[in-house]
Amino acid sequence: MNFDTIIMSALKFVTGETEHVCRLCLAVTEKREISLEDSVRVQRSYFDETVTFVTMFRDLGISMEPLLPQVLCTSCARNTINCYLFQKLCILSYNRWNAVLDKIKESLAHSSGIGHNIHSIYLMINKTDNIMFTSKKSYSGKSKRIALIKIKEIMKGRQKYTKLKETNSICEECGEQFNSSILLIRHMKLHTKFNNPCKKCPKTFSTPLQLEEHAERVHYPKQLQCTKCAKRFSTERMLKIHHRMYHVAAECKQCCIQFPSKKALHNHMNKHAIHRCSRCNKSFMNKHTFRFHLKVCGNAKEKKLSFFCDICSKGYVRKNGLRTHLKTDHGFGEVISCKWCNKKFDAMSRLKNHIVKHTRERNFHCDQCGGKFVTQAALVYHIRLHTGERPFPCDMCDDSFLSASRRMEHKRRKHFEPTQECHICHVRFVTGHQLRKHIQRHSNPHSKLFVPNHFDGMNNISILPNFQINSKI
């Protein structure tokens, strides 16, 4: 708000033209305002009370002038609450520091009666009382770890302590209670999740250890090469993990088959437990793929976006989708480009699946009829024509379909009203593809739907994405 606007708001209030002016910033508050007499619940771990804005003004040292506006805008009200909490936090900090200093003074007072033959003193400051341990031995170690070990030894020698079972653990940040300390530790990670951001990419981590492991895996220069493959790593630890996972032979205990690596054994073990979806009766050998299928089976609208890009806020269902997006769209990692269309990929397998769109190589063969297909998905769809399998049932009727796209098309055609309308004959269609095909028939002289008068003199027309025909100027 500029200076002239502030002056005009103040003049309007003084002349009685309006009463809706903020007490602090002099902004107009006709749409939404908060009275100084209103009360608000101020709740933090260090302060929990219901106070009015008048009380906050008084504690903050702001004079109450009855002739000035008695309302606040939402922004100033929020700033007032934050200032009030900051004042309370300063008071709490001051009191706690004084309490700590008082305990130290109390402990120093107790040490005045210690004999001259004592060489080491260990002090434990608790909430209720202070405990002091003395020893005639002299210890040169100054680290906290060594001091704690010595205190434990002294405590074991002098008296036995009974460890009480922890019944309630309370989070100091939000006040939530837990039945065990393990649950509390897991909960605290939610508060510290964003305390360890990576300086080279948008990712954040709960602990410094996780941040360090991420930096070793992604950002450190990879100068150590594996002697058994072409992969390179940044540290000896990452190289050893890779060697144990990919270059140490392992044997399946159920079928006694030996595999060249633990990774290959893990993939094989999934085949012993076939997972079957109860909705569509589809089987999966990989449990992770099966779990993801359960989340989205039935309807594409059920896919929940759980992972979002911090740069462009684009959402993804799976974490791998977000990783691929960061590499290909924002440059966080190495990518491979298609030599035909320069599209970027983060894995060679995805690039190979994409290249067949340009080469049209038919590398997938049907064992029953010898047919050749470009993609594995096309081959699976073709095999279902031989077997008669229809693994995608409609949840609104008894029909089943070869693919999820056919099922969705059926739902739109049979159970939902078509929404794509032709602007020439006003016939409605289910999909935009069907509408575009239909409009092409209107312009084809050999089609029964040809409309010559409509297209005469309109050689320069373009069909826009919203399926409206406009003349180019």
C-alpha positions as CSV (number, residue, x, y, z in Angstrom):
1,M,0.0,0.0,0.0
2,N,1.5,3.3,-1.0
3,F,1.6,6.5,1.1
4,D,-1.3,8.3,-0.7
5,T,-3.7,5.3,-0.1
6,I,-2.8,5.3,3.6
7,I,-3.5,9.0,3.8
8,M,-6.9,8.6,2.1
9,S,-7.9,5.8,4.4
10,A,-7.1,7.8,7.5
11,L,-8.9,10.9,6.2
12,K,-12.0,8.8,5.4
13,F,-12.0,7.5,9.0
14,V,-11.4,10.9,10.6
15,T,-14.2,12.6,8.5
16,G,-16.6,9.7,9.4
17,E,-17.0,8.5,5.9
18,T,-16.1,4.9,6.9
19,E,-15.3,3.0,10.1
20,H,-13.8,0.0,8.4
21,V,-10.1,0.9,8.7
22,C,-7.4,-1.3,10.2
23,R,-6.0,0.1,13.5
24,L,-2.4,-0.8,12.6
25,C,-1.8,-0.6,8.8
26,L,-4.8,1.7,7.9
27,A,-6.0,-0.7,5.2
28,V,-9.6,-0.8,4.2
29,T,-11.4,-3.7,6.1
30,E,-14.9,-3.7,4.6
31,K,-14.6,-7.3,3.3
32,R,-13.3,-8.9,6.5
33,E,-12.2,-7.4,9.8
34,I,-11.5,-8.5,13.4
35,S,-12.6,-6.5,16.4
36,L,-10.1,-5.7,19.2
37,E,-12.6,-7.1,21.7
38,D,-12.6,-10.5,19.9
39,S,-10.9,-13.4,21.7
40,V,-8.6,-16.0,20.1
41,R,-7.2,-19.3,21.4
42,V,-3.4,-19.0,21.3
43,Q,-2.0,-22.5,21.6
44,R,1.6,-23.5,21.6
45,S,3.8,-25.9,23.5
46,Y,4.9,-23.1,25.8
47,F,1.7,-21.1,26.0
48,D,-2.0,-22.1,25.9
49,E,-4.7,-19.4,26.7
50,T,-7.7,-17.6,25.3
51,V,-6.9,-13.9,25.1
52,T,-8.4,-10.8,23.4
53,F,-6.6,-8.5,21.1
54,V,-7.0,-5.7,23.7
55,T,-5.0,-7.9,26.2
56,M,-2.3,-8.5,23.6
57,F,-2.0,-4.8,22.8
58,R,-1.7,-4.0,26.5
59,D,1.0,-6.6,27.1
60,L,2.9,-5.5,24.0
61,G,2.9,-1.9,25.2
62,I,0.5,-0.5,22.5
63,S,-1.6,2.3,23.9
64,M,-5.4,2.0,23.5
65,E,-6.8,5.1,22.0
66,P,-10.7,5.0,21.9
67,L,-10.8,7.5,19.1
68,L,-8.7,5.4,16.7
69,P,-10.2,2.4,14.7
70,Q,-11.1,-0.6,16.9
71,V,-10.7,-3.2,14.2
72,L,-7.8,-5.1,12.5
73,C,-7.3,-6.7,9.1
74,T,-6.6,-10.4,9.0
75,S,-2.9,-9.8,8.3
76,C,-2.3,-7.4,11.2
77,A,-4.3,-9.8,13.5
78,R,-2.0,-12.6,12.6
79,N,1.1,-10.4,13.1
80,T,-0.2,-9.3,16.5
81,I,-0.6,-13.0,17.6
82,N,2.9,-13.8,16.4
83,C,4.4,-10.8,18.3
84,Y,2.5,-11.8,21.4
85,L,3.8,-15.4,21.2
86,F,7.3,-14.1,20.6
87,Q,7.0,-12.0,23.8
88,K,5.8,-15.1,25.8
89,L,8.6,-17.2,24.4
90,C,11.2,-14.6,25.4
91,I,9.8,-14.6,28.9
92,L,9.8,-18.4,29.1
93,S,13.4,-18.5,27.8
94,Y,14.4,-15.9,30.4
95,N,12.8,-18.0,33.2
96,R,14.4,-21.2,32.1
97,W,17.9,-19.8,31.9
98,N,17.5,-18.4,35.4
99,A,16.3,-21.8,36.6
100,V,19.4,-23.5,35.1
101,L,21.7,-20.9,36.6
102,D,20.1,-21.3,40.0
103,K,20.6,-25.1,39.8
104,I,24.3,-24.6,39.0
105,K,24.7,-22.2,41.9
106,E,23.0,-24.7,44.2
107,S,25.4,-27.4,43.0
108,L,28.4,-25.1,43.5
109,A,27.2,-24.4,47.1
110,H,27.1,-28.2,47.8
111,S,30.7,-28.6,46.5
112,S,32.1,-26.4,49.2
113,G,32.1,-29.2,51.7
114,I,34.0,-31.7,49.5
115,G,37.3,-32.9,51.0
116,H,40.8,-32.2,49.6
117,N,41.4,-35.9,48.6
118,I,38.6,-35.7,45.9
119,H,40.1,-35.4,42.4
120,S,37.0,-35.9,40.1
121,I,33.5,-34.6,40.4
122,Y,30.5,-35.6,38.2
123,L,27.3,-33.6,38.4
124,M,23.9,-34.6,37.2
125,I,21.2,-31.9,37.1
126,N,17.6,-33.2,37.1
127,K,14.3,-31.5,37.3
128,T,13.7,-32.3,40.9
129,D,17.2,-32.4,42.5
130,N,20.9,-32.4,41.7
131,I,23.1,-35.5,42.1
132,M,26.8,-35.2,42.7
133,F,29.3,-38.1,42.4
134,T,32.9,-37.8,43.6
135,S,35.9,-39.9,43.0
136,K,39.4,-40.0,44.5
137,K,40.8,-41.0,41.1
138,S,41.9,-38.5,38.5
139,Y,40.6,-38.8,35.0
140,S,42.2,-36.9,32.2
141,G,39.5,-37.6,29.6
142,K,37.3,-34.6,28.9
143,S,34.9,-36.0,26.3
144,K,31.2,-36.3,27.3
145,R,31.1,-39.9,26.2
146,I,33.9,-40.9,28.7
147,A,32.3,-38.9,31.5
148,L,29.0,-40.6,31.0
149,I,30.7,-44.0,31.1
150,K,32.4,-43.1,34.4
151,I,29.1,-41.9,35.9
152,K,27.4,-45.1,35.0
153,E,30.2,-47.1,36.6
154,I,29.9,-45.1,39.8
155,M,26.1,-45.4,39.9
156,K,26.3,-49.2,39.5
157,G,28.7,-49.4,42.4
158,R,26.8,-47.2,44.9
159,Q,23.2,-48.2,44.5
160,K,20.8,-50.1,42.2
161,Y,18.3,-48.2,40.2
162,T,15.0,-49.7,39.0
163,K,14.1,-48.8,35.5
164,L,10.5,-47.8,35.4
165,K,8.5,-48.7,32.3
166,E,7.6,-45.7,30.3
167,T,3.8,-45.4,30.1
168,N,3.3,-42.1,28.4
169,S,5.6,-40.2,26.0
170,I,4.5,-36.7,25.1
171,C,5.7,-34.7,22.0
172,E,7.1,-31.4,23.1
173,E,6.3,-29.8,19.8
174,C,2.5,-30.6,19.5
175,G,1.6,-32.2,22.9
176,E,0.4,-35.5,21.4
177,Q,0.8,-38.5,23.7
178,F,2.2,-42.0,22.7
179,N,2.3,-45.3,24.5
180,S,6.0,-45.9,23.8
181,S,9.1,-44.0,23.1
182,I,9.5,-45.7,19.8
183,L,6.2,-44.3,18.5
184,L,7.3,-40.9,19.8
185,I,10.6,-41.1,17.9
186,R,8.8,-41.9,14.7
187,H,6.4,-39.0,15.3
188,M,9.2,-36.6,15.9
189,K,10.6,-37.3,12.5
190,L,7.5,-35.5,11.1
191,H,8.6,-32.3,12.9
192,T,12.2,-32.6,11.8
193,K,11.5,-33.7,8.2
194,F,12.5,-30.4,6.7
195,N,15.4,-29.6,9.0
196,N,18.0,-31.2,6.7
197,P,17.6,-29.9,3.1
198,C,20.0,-30.8,0.4
199,K,22.0,-27.8,-0.9
200,K,22.2,-29.2,-4.5
201,C,18.6,-30.4,-5.1
202,P,15.1,-29.7,-3.6
203,K,15.0,-32.9,-1.5
204,T,14.8,-32.7,2.4
205,F,15.6,-35.4,4.9
206,S,14.8,-36.2,8.5
207,T,18.3,-36.8,9.8
208,P,21.8,-35.7,8.8
209,L,22.7,-39.3,8.2
210,Q,20.0,-39.7,5.6
211,L,21.2,-36.4,4.0
212,E,24.8,-37.7,3.9
213,E,23.7,-41.0,2.3
214,H,21.8,-39.1,-0.3
215,A,24.8,-36.9,-1.1
216,E,27.0,-40.0,-1.5
217,R,24.6,-41.7,-3.8
218,V,23.6,-38.8,-6.0
219,H,25.9,-35.7,-5.8
220,Y,29.5,-36.9,-4.8
221,P,31.8,-37.5,-7.8
222,K,31.9,-41.2,-8.7
223,Q,35.6,-42.0,-9.0
224,L,35.6,-45.7,-7.7
225,Q,34.7,-48.2,-10.4
226,C,33.5,-51.7,-9.8
227,T,35.9,-54.3,-11.0
228,K,33.1,-56.6,-12.2
229,C,30.9,-54.1,-14.0
230,A,31.0,-50.6,-15.5
231,K,29.2,-48.8,-12.6
232,R,31.1,-46.2,-10.6
233,F,30.6,-45.0,-7.0
234,S,31.7,-42.1,-4.8
235,T,32.7,-44.0,-1.6
236,E,34.1,-47.4,-0.6
237,R,30.9,-48.0,1.4
238,M,28.6,-47.6,-1.6
239,L,30.9,-49.8,-3.6
240,K,30.8,-52.6,-1.0
241,I,27.0,-52.4,-0.8
242,H,26.8,-52.7,-4.6
243,H,29.2,-55.7,-4.6
244,R,27.2,-57.6,-1.9
245,M,23.9,-56.9,-3.8
246,Y,24.9,-57.6,-7.4
247,H,28.1,-59.7,-7.4
248,V,27.7,-62.2,-4.6
249,A,26.0,-65.5,-5.6
250,A,22.9,-66.6,-3.7
251,E,20.7,-69.7,-3.7
252,C,16.9,-70.0,-3.3
253,K,16.2,-72.3,-0.3
254,Q,12.8,-73.3,-1.7
255,C,13.8,-74.6,-5.1
256,C,17.7,-74.9,-4.7
257,I,18.4,-72.7,-7.8
258,Q,21.5,-70.6,-7.6
259,F,21.5,-67.0,-8.8
260,P,24.4,-64.7,-9.7
261,S,23.4,-62.0,-7.2
262,K,21.1,-61.3,-4.2
263,K,19.2,-58.8,-6.4
264,A,18.3,-61.6,-8.8
265,L,17.3,-63.8,-5.9
266,H,14.9,-61.2,-4.6
267,N,13.2,-60.9,-8.0
268,H,13.0,-64.7,-8.1
269,M,11.5,-65.0,-4.6
270,N,8.5,-63.0,-5.7
271,K,7.5,-65.8,-8.1
272,H,6.9,-68.2,-5.2
273,A,4.1,-66.1,-4.0
274,I,1.7,-65.1,-6.8
275,H,-0.5,-62.1,-5.8
276,R,-4.0,-61.9,-7.2
277,C,-6.2,-58.9,-7.3
278,S,-9.7,-59.6,-5.9
279,R,-11.3,-56.8,-8.1
280,C,-10.0,-57.7,-11.5
281,N,-8.6,-61.2,-10.9
282,K,-5.2,-60.1,-12.3
283,S,-2.1,-61.8,-11.0
284,F,1.3,-60.3,-10.1
285,M,4.6,-61.9,-9.3
286,N,6.1,-58.7,-7.9
287,K,4.6,-57.6,-4.6
288,H,5.5,-53.9,-5.0
289,T,3.7,-53.9,-8.4
290,F,0.8,-55.7,-6.8
291,R,0.5,-53.1,-4.0
292,F,0.5,-50.2,-6.4
293,H,-2.2,-52.0,-8.6
294,L,-4.5,-52.3,-5.5
295,K,-4.4,-48.6,-5.1
296,V,-5.5,-47.7,-8.6
297,C,-7.5,-50.8,-9.7
298,G,-11.0,-50.1,-10.9
299,N,-10.9,-46.4,-12.0
300,A,-8.2,-44.1,-13.1
301,K,-9.8,-41.3,-11.0
302,E,-8.9,-43.3,-7.8
303,K,-5.2,-42.5,-8.4
304,K,-4.0,-40.4,-5.5
305,L,-1.2,-37.9,-6.1
306,S,1.1,-38.4,-3.1
307,F,4.5,-37.0,-4.4
308,F,4.8,-33.4,-5.6
309,C,7.6,-31.5,-7.2
310,D,8.9,-28.6,-5.0
311,I,9.8,-26.6,-8.2
312,C,6.7,-26.8,-10.3
313,S,4.2,-28.5,-7.9
314,K,3.4,-31.2,-10.4
315,G,2.0,-34.3,-8.7
316,Y,2.7,-38.0,-9.2
317,V,1.2,-41.3,-7.9
318,R,4.6,-43.0,-7.4
319,K,7.9,-41.8,-6.1
320,N,9.7,-43.1,-9.2
321,G,7.5,-40.8,-11.3
322,L,8.7,-37.8,-9.3
323,R,12.4,-38.9,-9.6
324,T,12.0,-39.2,-13.4
325,H,10.4,-35.8,-13.6
326,L,13.3,-34.1,-11.6
327,K,15.8,-35.7,-13.9
328,T,14.2,-35.1,-17.3
329,D,12.5,-31.7,-16.7
330,H,14.7,-30.0,-14.1
331,G,18.1,-31.5,-14.8
332,F,18.8,-33.3,-11.5
333,G,20.7,-36.3,-12.8
334,E,21.9,-37.9,-16.0
335,V,19.4,-38.4,-18.8
336,I,19.5,-40.1,-22.3
337,S,17.9,-38.4,-25.3
338,C,16.1,-39.9,-28.2
339,K,18.0,-39.2,-31.5
340,W,14.8,-38.9,-33.4
341,C,12.8,-36.5,-31.2
342,N,15.2,-35.4,-28.5
343,K,12.8,-36.6,-25.8
344,K,14.7,-37.3,-22.5
345,F,14.7,-40.5,-20.5
346,D,16.4,-41.5,-17.2
347,A,16.8,-45.2,-18.1
348,M,17.9,-47.1,-21.2
349,S,15.0,-49.5,-20.9
350,R,12.5,-46.6,-21.2
351,L,14.4,-45.2,-24.2
352,K,14.3,-48.6,-26.0
353,N,10.6,-48.9,-25.4
354,H,10.2,-45.4,-26.9
355,I,12.4,-45.9,-29.9
356,V,10.1,-48.5,-31.3
357,K,7.6,-45.7,-31.9
358,H,10.0,-44.3,-34.5
359,T,11.5,-47.6,-35.9
360,R,8.2,-49.6,-35.7
361,E,10.3,-52.8,-35.2
362,R,8.0,-55.7,-34.3
363,N,10.1,-57.6,-31.8
364,F,7.3,-59.3,-29.9
365,H,5.9,-62.5,-31.5
366,C,2.7,-64.5,-30.8
367,D,3.4,-68.2,-30.3
368,Q,-0.1,-69.2,-31.4
369,C,-0.5,-67.4,-34.7
370,G,3.0,-66.0,-35.4
371,G,1.8,-62.4,-35.3
372,K,4.4,-59.7,-34.7
373,F,3.8,-56.6,-32.5
374,V,5.7,-53.4,-31.7
375,T,5.2,-53.4,-27.9
376,Q,4.8,-56.0,-25.1
377,A,1.4,-54.4,-24.2
378,A,0.1,-54.9,-27.7
379,L,1.2,-58.6,-27.6
380,V,-0.6,-59.2,-24.3
381,Y,-3.7,-57.6,-25.7
382,H,-3.5,-59.8,-28.8
383,I,-3.0,-63.0,-26.7
384,R,-6.2,-62.2,-24.8
385,L,-8.0,-62.5,-28.1
386,H,-6.8,-66.1,-28.4
387,T,-7.5,-67.1,-24.8
388,G,-10.7,-65.1,-24.4
389,E,-9.5,-63.6,-21.1
390,R,-11.2,-60.4,-20.1
391,P,-9.5,-59.3,-16.9
392,F,-11.2,-55.9,-16.6
393,P,-14.8,-56.2,-15.3
394,C,-17.1,-53.2,-15.2
395,D,-18.2,-52.3,-11.7
396,M,-21.5,-51.0,-12.9
397,C,-22.7,-54.0,-15.0
398,D,-21.7,-57.6,-15.8
399,D,-19.5,-56.9,-18.9
400,S,-15.7,-57.5,-18.9
401,F,-13.1,-56.1,-21.3
402,L,-9.6,-56.8,-22.7
403,S,-8.1,-53.5,-21.3
404,A,-8.7,-50.8,-18.9
405,S,-9.1,-48.2,-21.7
406,R,-11.9,-50.4,-23.3
407,R,-13.6,-50.6,-20.0
408,M,-13.4,-46.8,-19.5
409,E,-14.8,-46.3,-23.0
410,H,-17.6,-48.6,-22.2
411,K,-18.5,-46.7,-19.0
412,R,-18.6,-43.4,-20.9
413,R,-20.7,-44.8,-23.7
414,K,-23.2,-46.9,-21.6
415,H,-23.2,-45.5,-18.1
416,F,-22.3,-41.8,-18.6
417,E,-23.7,-39.2,-21.0
418,P,-21.5,-38.3,-24.1
419,T,-20.1,-34.8,-23.8
420,Q,-18.2,-34.2,-27.0
421,E,-20.6,-32.5,-29.5
422,C,-20.1,-31.9,-33.2
423,H,-20.6,-28.3,-34.1
424,I,-22.0,-29.2,-37.6
425,C,-24.6,-31.9,-36.9
426,H,-24.7,-31.7,-33.1
427,V,-24.1,-35.4,-32.6
428,R,-22.5,-36.3,-29.3
429,F,-19.5,-38.6,-28.8
430,V,-17.8,-40.2,-25.8
431,T,-14.1,-39.3,-26.6
432,G,-12.4,-36.5,-28.5
433,H,-10.8,-39.0,-30.8
434,Q,-14.2,-40.2,-32.0
435,L,-15.3,-36.5,-32.5
436,R,-12.2,-35.7,-34.6
437,K,-12.8,-38.8,-36.8
438,H,-16.5,-37.7,-37.2
439,I,-15.6,-34.2,-38.3
440,Q,-13.1,-35.5,-40.9
441,R,-16.0,-37.4,-42.5
442,H,-17.9,-34.1,-42.9
443,S,-15.1,-32.8,-45.0
444,N,-14.6,-36.0,-47.1
445,P,-16.4,-35.8,-50.4
446,H,-16.6,-39.7,-50.5
447,S,-18.3,-39.9,-47.1
448,K,-22.1,-40.1,-46.6
449,L,-21.7,-37.3,-44.0
450,F,-20.0,-34.9,-46.4
451,V,-21.4,-31.3,-46.0
452,P,-20.2,-29.3,-49.1
453,N,-21.9,-26.0,-48.3
454,H,-20.4,-25.8,-44.8
455,F,-16.8,-26.2,-46.1
456,D,-17.0,-24.1,-49.3
457,G,-14.6,-21.1,-49.1
458,M,-13.1,-22.4,-45.9
459,N,-9.9,-23.9,-47.1
460,N,-7.9,-22.3,-44.4
461,I,-9.5,-23.8,-41.3
462,S,-8.0,-25.4,-38.3
463,I,-9.5,-27.7,-35.7
464,L,-8.6,-26.5,-32.3
465,P,-8.1,-28.8,-29.3
466,N,-11.6,-27.7,-28.0
467,F,-13.0,-29.0,-31.3
468,Q,-14.2,-25.6,-32.6
469,I,-13.6,-24.6,-36.2
470,N,-12.2,-21.1,-36.7
471,S,-11.0,-19.3,-39.8
472,K,-7.4,-18.2,-39.8
473,I,-7.0,-14.5,-40.2
